[in-house]
Amino acid sequence: MRDLRISVTDRCNFRCVYCMPRDVFGPGAQFLPRADLLTFEEIERLARIFVSCGVRKLRITGGEPLVRHDLERLVALLADIDGIEDIAMTTNGALLSRKAKLLAHAGLRRVTVSLDSLDDEVFRAINDVAVPVTRVLEGIEAAVAAGLGHAKINMVVKRGANDDHILAMAEYFRHTGHTLRFIEYMDVGSTNGWQLDDVVSAADIVQAINAQWPLEQLAANYPGEVANRYRYLDGAGEIGAIASVTQPFCRGCTRARLSPEGRLYTCLFGAHGHDLRSLLRRGANDSEITDRVRSIWTMRTDRYSEVRTAHTSGRAKVEMSRIGG
Ligand code: SAM
């Protein structure tokens, strides 16, 4: 266990058609009541326990993490934990220009910003809340200006939705220092109507870019890195491809995931989380919670992505909008 992804809310200000479609997450949708969310202090306590179990990197996600009030206060608490080497956040970027400075000041190191197209019409059709591309690009600029360094840009590629925007995205982010990462559209949750035909394979994406701007594959930055890395031979920078559907990477997985209400998931595709909040709230001491975390992690058997079959792919899984990407 090296990475902990902390989802701080199940709410989002976007209604991306492949993640929180409006017909399921419309006005009547039920979200977690506030009292069910872990407090920042509870998250910090659990993070310290996870660090004692080997975690070195934290990623804050959601839902949309920036819709949780005062998120910078959580970042500051987490940044104070000895043993943490990296704190990053995955965001849709819509609120980033307002928050980047505060977050950087609190100790955030890096951001990953999701952006599925540079074409306003296509992007608005995906986010379904009419947020324009410029708002996200301004967020990325604000992150750089705040000292958060170059961003990773996540583009989920869904056939028929944005697959003809791959080259335009690649061209835009060449020479910027930002790393564009293409993500295969995944079968997560049970609300996005996923089908294999909608997946554009990472291999096809890389091939299309390579035909335009030749690429060379790079070694992983660290064991367990999920993105395959490539660099442009002309020196324009780097891209990543995350082949979670066509080349599952369960064996090297070092990621634990904490949901907003304090459930530990050992797999993005898991249907069941392990309740840690009730331990916290009934006064368990750190060593009891540590034992519980260790035993959940060492007993884990899920490698859902590897064993995916036509039979299992329709089964219920936790929503991506609950435990982040
Ligand atoms: N709201 C934040 C954001 O948009 O980055 C964080 C949470 S979001 C669930 C994390 C990432 O998961 C985003 O990059 C999103 O595009 C990606 N994602 C959501 N549903 C997906 C799916 N079905 N397949 C692949 N990636 C998905």
Boltz pocket constraint, residues with backbone or C-beta under 6 A from the ligand:
constraints:
  - pocket:
      binder: B
      contacts: [[A, 12], [A, 18], [A, 19], [A, 61], [A, 62], [A, 63], [A, 64], [A, 65], [A, 90], [A, 91], [A, 92], [A, 112], [A, 113], [A, 114], [A, 154], [A, 156], [A, 183], [A, 184], [A, 185], [A, 186], [A, 187], [A, 188], [A, 192], [A, 320], [A, 321], [A, 324], [A, 325]]
      max_distance: 6.0
